[in-house]
């Protein structure tokens, strides 16, 4: 399955590794949370423009509340409403794919000698 928002995640992971939005918790958590919101709301709402808007807004609000905002994941409810997948979609491609993206990003940045993920030092 194609997961278009992963392309935008790659831009963040590979181009702006130091951004808080590019960190592993944000990438994986953001994609999982946004997709879960989309799947739950799709189970209860019809595939209408207003339902999609509510799902995107709810996904963004929950990512922000959990402090795992990842902008590309905001599109995941759109994917869910368009494809109408089952809940297995959360495990593959979303969870598996986002973990692979983070792992490849970490490997890439290790060879490029760029710190990723960022390790916060205590103040």
Beta strands, then each sheet from edge to edge (+ up, - down):
end
